[in-house]
Every structure is written in structure tokens, then in C-alpha cells.
Amino acid sequence: MLLALYLAVAITGLALTRQGAAPAIAREGGSRVAIYLPLIVVQLLLVVYVARIGRPRWALLSLLGERWSTARRAGVDIVLAVALWLAIRGLELAWTRMAGPPPHAIAAILPVSSGERIVWALVSVTVGACEELVFRGYLRIQLGAFTGRAWLAILIQAAIFGLAHVQQGAASAIRIAIYGLALGAVAQSRRSVVPCILAHAATDLVSGFVH
């Protein structure tokens, strides 16, 4: 059911991108907040689906994994988050140098005004947290249980992660799947998605403020 939901979201996003919906908003001077708010709602609903639907109680904390019980653990998670962010940012910059700027459909939704940047910050935190809870939390654990192999679960969830972003183009989907592999490996080794959330949210935040 979850994979069907993500496939539906990906197909819808791809159809809207091909119709030029996002660039049309930018050309007509419309607020990009009209794009951001549905993103937030969809991500929150997906987390509700994996953390509550069909369960006797909320499973949010179990999906989050081990939390900061000591200063040492917090420090290690922060260092890992920074390392992940630097690696992703470096690959993004290298990719831009080789392949040029992102497609117009992506660039068109990045914030321009101060108000859009404020909402974008909320989008970055929401998407970063929700996607990590769903992909590196729920899917990684479930696929690990189904396959009996952690490495295979990491690989499959990364492929699904890339597919969920196919509306950004095939090249971007492959690149995002690679990010999913790295994030999945960290989540598996730390038994937690906390460093992944920090790195993911920071990546999205910077992409909106520096472009």
C-alpha cells in the first residue's frame, strides 16, 4: 500500500512537471507557497500512515530509533550528519558543474521572496524528517524483516527513494537513490534515523537558500 501511494505521488508529480505547472506559477508571479503547503501535508500523512494506521498505538519513536541518551551519542550523530551533508552537497556541486543547472521545473519551485524562504524552511524540516522516518525508518526495517538481509533492505529502499523523486528527471532520481544508499547505511549502523534527518533537512534547506 505504501509503495502504491508513493508511485501515485511520483506519477502525479511527473505529470504536473510535464504540464509545466510549477514553471507556470513562477512565470505568472504566483506564490510558490501554493506548491509548498501540499508537500507538507502529503509528507505528514505518509508518516501518519506508517506510524499509526493498522497499529494499536503510535510507532513514531520506534521508527526514529535510538535517541540521544548521552552527550557522546549526540556528538557522533551530529558529526555523521555533517559528514553526510558535506558529501551530498559536494556531489550536488560536482553534478551541477558536469551536467549544468537543475531542470527548469525544479529551479522554478525554489524560493525567491522572504515569505517563500520562511515556508521553505518549514518544508525542509518536514520533508527531511518525514522522508527519513518513512524510508530509513519504516521501509528499511520492514524490508529487512521481509528479506532477512539488511544490505538488501538498504538497496531496495534507496531504489524506491529514487523512484519517488522521478518527477525531477531520471538523472536526479539516480543521484537521489545514491543518497538513499548512504543515508540507509548510516541509519542501519546507528540504529537511528536522527543523523539522517539532520543531514536531509540541512540539504533541502541549503538548496532553497543557495541557488
VOPAGU-2260 file (C-alpha; in pm, 1 decimal, decimal comma):
REM VOPAGU-2260
SITE   aa  ch    i         X         Y         Z
SITE  MET   A    0       0,0       0,0       0,0
SITE  LEU   A    1     281,2     238,8      86,2
SITE  LEU   A    2     462,2     168,0    -239,7
SITE  ALA   A    3     136,5     225,9    -428,7
SITE  LEU   A    4      95,1     561,1    -252,7
SITE  TYR   A    5     446,9     669,9    -342,3
SITE  LEU   A    6     401,5     554,9    -700,4
SITE  ALA   A    7      82,1     760,3    -724,3
SITE  VAL   A    8     258,3    1067,5    -580,8
SITE  ALA   A    9     552,1    1022,0    -821,3
SITE  ILE   A   10     325,6     982,4   -1125,4
SITE  THR   A   11     121,2    1285,8   -1026,0
SITE  GLY   A   12     435,1    1494,0    -976,1
SITE  LEU   A   13     575,6    1377,6   -1309,5
SITE  ALA   A   14     250,3    1466,0   -1488,0
SITE  LEU   A   15     240,6    1813,1   -1330,5
SITE  THR   A   16     605,1    1871,2   -1419,7
SITE  ARG   A   17     547,0    1775,7   -1783,4
SITE  GLN   A   18     246,8    2007,6   -1795,5
SITE  GLY   A   19     466,8    2287,9   -1669,9
SITE  ALA   A   20     254,6    2361,1   -1363,1
SITE  ALA   A   21     542,0    2474,8   -1141,2
SITE  PRO   A   22     713,5    2693,7   -1405,5
SITE  ALA   A   23     373,1    2846,6   -1486,6
SITE  ILE   A   24     338,0    2964,2   -1126,8
SITE  ALA   A   25     684,6    3119,0   -1143,3
SITE  ARG   A   26     617,4    3288,5   -1478,5
SITE  GLU   A   27     288,1    3432,0   -1367,0
SITE  GLY   A   28     434,4    3571,8   -1047,8
SITE  GLY   A   29     232,1    3339,4    -825,8
SITE  SER   A   30     344,6    3241,2    -480,1
SITE  ARG   A   31     537,4    2916,8    -455,0
SITE  VAL   A   32     374,5    2864,6    -116,2
SITE  ALA   A   33      85,3    2711,3    -313,5
SITE  ILE   A   34     329,5    2432,7    -406,0
SITE  TYR   A   35     493,4    2402,8     -65,6
SITE  LEU   A   36     186,1    2352,7     151,1
SITE  PRO   A   37      61,5    2037,3     -28,5
SITE  LEU   A   38     413,5    1893,4       3,8
SITE  ILE   A   39     399,1    1936,0     380,2
SITE  VAL   A   40      51,5    1781,7     405,0
SITE  VAL   A   41     141,7    1478,4     191,3
SITE  GLN   A   42     458,5    1407,4     388,2
SITE  LEU   A   43     279,3    1429,7     723,2
SITE  LEU   A   44       2,8    1198,0     602,4
SITE  LEU   A   45     258,2     939,5     489,7
SITE  VAL   A   46     417,6     942,9     834,7
SITE  VAL   A   47      75,6     900,2     995,3
SITE  TYR   A   48      17,5     604,1     763,7
SITE  VAL   A   49     336,2     418,2     861,1
SITE  ALA   A   50     333,3     515,9    1229,6
SITE  ARG   A   51     -32,8     474,9    1321,7
SITE  ILE   A   52    -260,2     313,6    1061,3
SITE  GLY   A   53    -313,9     -54,7    1141,2
SITE  ARG   A   54    -126,2     -27,0    1470,0
SITE  PRO   A   55    -266,6     -33,5    1824,4
SITE  ARG   A   56     -52,8     268,3    1916,1
SITE  TRP   A   57     183,2     522,6    1761,6
SITE  ALA   A   58     514,5     374,2    1642,9
SITE  LEU   A   59     685,3     707,0    1580,2
SITE  LEU   A   60     957,2     660,9    1843,7
SITE  SER   A   61    1040,9     309,7    1726,2
SITE  LEU   A   62    1076,7     436,4    1369,4
SITE  LEU   A   63    1301,9     715,4    1494,0
SITE  GLY   A   64    1529,6     459,7    1656,4
SITE  GLU   A   65    1786,5     520,0    1927,1
SITE  ARG   A   66    1786,3     875,2    2056,3
SITE  TRP   A   67    2039,7    1096,5    2230,3
SITE  SER   A   68    2076,6     927,4    2568,7
SITE  THR   A   69    2433,0    1053,0    2613,4
SITE  ALA   A   70    2639,1    1350,7    2501,5
SITE  ARG   A   71    2874,5    1113,4    2317,8
SITE  ARG   A   72    2594,6     967,2    2108,8
SITE  ALA   A   73    2465,1    1314,1    2025,0
SITE  GLY   A   74    2813,3    1422,9    1920,1
SITE  VAL   A   75    2866,8    1119,6    1696,1
SITE  ASP   A   76    2526,1    1167,6    1531,6
SITE  ILE   A   77    2597,2    1535,9    1467,2
SITE  VAL   A   78    2938,6    1457,2    1316,8
SITE  LEU   A   79    2781,6    1191,8    1093,1
SITE  ALA   A   80    2507,7    1434,6     988,6
SITE  VAL   A   81    2765,3    1697,8     894,2
SITE  ALA   A   82    2970,1    1440,0     702,1
SITE  LEU   A   83    2659,1    1322,4     514,9
SITE  TRP   A   84    2559,8    1679,5     435,4
SITE  LEU   A   85    2908,6    1765,7     308,1
SITE  ALA   A   86    2916,5    1452,9      90,0
SITE  ILE   A   87    2573,7    1521,9     -57,9
SITE  ARG   A   88    2649,2    1891,1    -107,9
SITE  GLY   A   89    2981,1    1807,7    -273,4
SITE  LEU   A   90    2815,4    1563,4    -512,3
SITE  GLU   A   91    2544,3    1819,3    -591,2
SITE  LEU   A   92    2804,0    2083,0    -678,5
SITE  ALA   A   93    3008,5    1837,4    -885,8
SITE  TRP   A   94    2695,3    1721,3   -1066,5
SITE  THR   A   95    2597,0    2081,3   -1144,7
SITE  ARG   A   96    2941,9    2151,6   -1288,9
SITE  MET   A   97    2921,7    1846,9   -1515,9
SITE  ALA   A   98    2553,3    1843,5   -1609,9
SITE  GLY   A   99    2461,8    2210,2   -1574,2
SITE  PRO   A  100    2190,1    2368,6   -1358,4
SITE  PRO   A  101    1886,0    2169,1   -1244,0
SITE  PRO   A  102    1586,9    2135,8   -1478,3
SITE  HIS   A  103    1365,5    2444,0   -1500,9
SITE  ALA   A  104    1077,6    2259,7   -1337,1
SITE  ILE   A  105    1290,3    2216,3   -1022,5
SITE  ALA   A  106    1450,5    2559,9   -1024,9
SITE  ALA   A  107    1108,8    2719,9   -1067,0
SITE  ILE   A  108     984,2    2599,9    -728,4
SITE  LEU   A  109    1284,8    2720,3    -527,4
SITE  PRO   A  110    1201,2    3017,1    -300,4
SITE  VAL   A  111    1265,8    3374,1    -408,1
SITE  SER   A  112    1084,3    3604,7    -166,8
SITE  SER   A  113    1142,2    3625,3     208,5
SITE  GLY   A  114     799,7    3474,6     275,8
SITE  GLU   A  115     870,6    3180,5      46,4
SITE  ARG   A  116    1204,5    3119,7     218,1
SITE  ILE   A  117    1033,8    3105,0     557,6
SITE  VAL   A  118     786,9    2843,3     433,2
SITE  TRP   A  119    1069,1    2661,5     252,8
SITE  ALA   A  120    1248,5    2623,4     586,6
SITE  LEU   A  121     936,2    2453,2     721,8
SITE  VAL   A  122     919,8    2234,9     410,6
SITE  SER   A  123    1285,8    2135,6     451,8
SITE  VAL   A  124    1243,9    2027,8     813,3
SITE  THR   A  125     914,7    1849,2     744,0
SITE  VAL   A  126    1031,5    1664,7     433,0
SITE  GLY   A  127    1367,6    1580,8     589,3
SITE  ALA   A  128    1206,7    1429,4     897,7
SITE  CYS   A  129     915,2    1259,3     723,9
SITE  GLU   A  130    1108,2    1100,2     438,2
SITE  GLU   A  131    1370,3     964,6     676,2
SITE  LEU   A  132    1105,1     819,7     906,9
SITE  VAL   A  133     933,8     653,5     610,9
SITE  PHE   A  134    1233,6     536,0     406,9
SITE  ARG   A  135    1519,1     485,8     652,1
SITE  GLY   A  136    1284,2     409,6     941,0
SITE  TYR   A  137     980,1     213,8     826,2
SITE  LEU   A  138    1085,7      75,5     486,6
SITE  ARG   A  139    1437,3     -21,9     590,9
SITE  ILE   A  140    1307,0    -211,8     893,1
SITE  GLN   A  141    1017,0    -376,1     708,4
SITE  LEU   A  142    1224,5    -474,9     407,4
SITE  GLY   A  143    1492,4    -609,1     639,7
SITE  ALA   A  144    1230,6    -828,0     806,4
SITE  PHE   A  145    1091,1    -946,8     472,1
SITE  THR   A  146    1425,9   -1023,2     308,5
SITE  GLY   A  147    1627,2   -1119,0     614,8
SITE  ARG   A  148    1918,9    -915,4     478,1
SITE  ALA   A  149    1995,6    -562,6     597,5
SITE  TRP   A  150    2205,7    -477,3     290,4
SITE  LEU   A  151    1924,0    -576,2      55,5
SITE  ALA   A  152    1676,1    -367,5     253,3
SITE  ILE   A  153    1907,3     -66,7     224,5
SITE  LEU   A  154    1940,0    -122,3    -150,6
SITE  ILE   A  155    1564,8    -159,7    -211,9
SITE  GLN   A  156    1463,7     140,1      -2,5
SITE  ALA   A  157    1721,6     352,1    -186,4
SITE  ALA   A  158    1579,4     244,5    -522,8
SITE  ILE   A  159    1227,9     332,2    -406,7
SITE  PHE   A  160    1357,8     664,8    -274,1
SITE  GLY   A  161    1496,0     748,0    -617,5
SITE  LEU   A  162    1173,7     637,6    -788,5
SITE  ALA   A  163     971,3     862,3    -557,4
SITE  HIS   A  164    1164,3    1160,6    -699,5
SITE  VAL   A  165    1142,0    1061,9   -1066,1
SITE  GLN   A  166     947,5    1381,0   -1143,8
SITE  GLN   A  167    1282,9    1559,9   -1109,1
SITE  GLY   A  168    1418,5    1361,6   -1402,0
SITE  ALA   A  169    1591,3    1025,1   -1444,8
SITE  ALA   A  170    1937,8    1160,7   -1366,8
SITE  SER   A  171    1817,3    1324,6   -1046,1
SITE  ALA   A  172    1632,8    1007,0    -943,9
SITE  ILE   A  173    1954,9     804,4    -977,8
SITE  ARG   A  174    2151,0    1063,3    -781,4
SITE  ILE   A  175    1886,9    1069,4    -506,4
SITE  ALA   A  176    1890,6     688,4    -491,6
SITE  ILE   A  177    2265,0     709,6    -422,8
SITE  TYR   A  178    2191,7     948,4    -136,3
SITE  GLY   A  179    1937,0     694,3     -12,0
SITE  LEU   A  180    2208,6     428,4      -0,3
SITE  ALA   A  181    2434,0     646,5     213,9
SITE  LEU   A  182    2150,9     751,1     444,3
SITE  GLY   A  183    2032,1     391,9     476,0
SITE  ALA   A  184    2380,8     270,4     567,2
SITE  VAL   A  185    2410,0     533,6     840,6
SITE  ALA   A  186    2062,1     454,2     975,9
SITE  GLN   A  187    2147,8      84,3     986,0
SITE  SER   A  188    2481,7     134,8    1160,4
SITE  ARG   A  189    2341,1     379,6    1416,5
SITE  ARG   A  190    2005,3     202,9    1460,4
SITE  SER   A  191    1858,6     551,5    1427,7
SITE  VAL   A  192    1738,5     798,0    1165,4
SITE  VAL   A  193    1833,3    1103,2    1373,3
SITE  PRO   A  194    2159,6    1182,6    1186,5
SITE  CYS   A  195    1980,0    1118,2     856,8
SITE  ILE   A  196    1705,6    1366,2     945,7
SITE  LEU   A  197    1961,8    1633,1    1031,3
SITE  ALA   A  198    2156,3    1580,3     707,7
SITE  HIS   A  199    1844,4    1558,6     490,9
SITE  ALA   A  200    1683,1    1871,6     634,9
SITE  ALA   A  201    2009,2    2066,6     603,5
SITE  THR   A  202    2049,0    1958,1     240,3
SITE  ASP   A  203    1698,4    2070,9     146,0
SITE  LEU   A  204    1733,7    2393,4     341,5
SITE  VAL   A  205    2058,9    2493,0     171,5
SITE  SER   A  206    1927,5    2400,2    -172,7
SITE  GLY   A  207    1647,6    2651,3    -128,3
SITE  PHE   A  208    1854,9    2933,3      15,4
SITE  VAL   A  209    2162,4    2899,5    -208,8
SITE  HIS   A  210    2065,3    2887,2    -575,4
